[in-house]
């Protein structure tokens, strides 16, 4: 017999999964409507971000009901073998979307200004960031299979992974914070501006979630506050993807003409 807590937990989980799934469906569907590769990459990036978040959430939710875990653990920790890989993949696909967005902004800038020489720097950063993601995930999987205790469980990750994790966890957000406002100011593409606006709201609520829930002591309050913020961020991802499609309002008179 399910308790009232379990019913509420399952209901919130279904709502969050539904919004994230619809964001993925929208982004991937929009991707197939574009003929320009850069716009296809932008839509794909939003879809991948939502897909990684959904995978991480489902993994944590399912494993939170297996002892010794508790359902409230889902709000405060990554659980299981997929926890760390999906967390690292989030930053890798985030960089993928940032890269595509900056390139679109450069193309839509009337002066064709190369934002902070991104055209050349991006090649080096792609190698470093994607290589770091493969290194961290590969090391974790190797430890989980052959050592039986993942590197994140006993005394922290190996020291040689510190530069890679620093680049992913801090480097990628810093790149976005520096480049995206400049790109939004220079571009003349109203769809890109709108997409960056909604993605900025996604990032804002994502950060607020960590600060606000981190200050709470009641695990149940933390769990359901986390649900509320995650539903909002998922909706922002959906609107960010949908913003790539121009929506025109025609009057009946114009349609008849």
HELIX and SHEET records of a PDB file:
HELIX    1   1 UNK A    4  UNK A   31  1                                  28    
HELIX    2   2 UNK A   37  UNK A   63  1                                  27    
HELIX    3   3 UNK A   71  UNK A   75  5                                   5    
HELIX    4   4 UNK A   81  UNK A  107  1                                  27    
HELIX    5   5 UNK A  115  UNK A  117  5                                   3    
HELIX    6   6 UNK A  118  UNK A  142  1                                  25    
HELIX    7   7 UNK A  143  UNK A  147  3                                   5    
HELIX    8   8 UNK A  159  UNK A  161  5                                   3    
HELIX    9   9 UNK A  162  UNK A  166  1                                   5    
HELIX   10  10 UNK A  167  UNK A  171  3                                   5    
HELIX   11  11 UNK A  172  UNK A  186  1                                  15    
HELIX   12  12 UNK A  190  UNK A  214  1                                  25    
HELIX   13  13 UNK A  219  UNK A  242  1                                  24    
HELIX   14  14 UNK A  252  UNK A  256  1                                   5    
END                                                                             
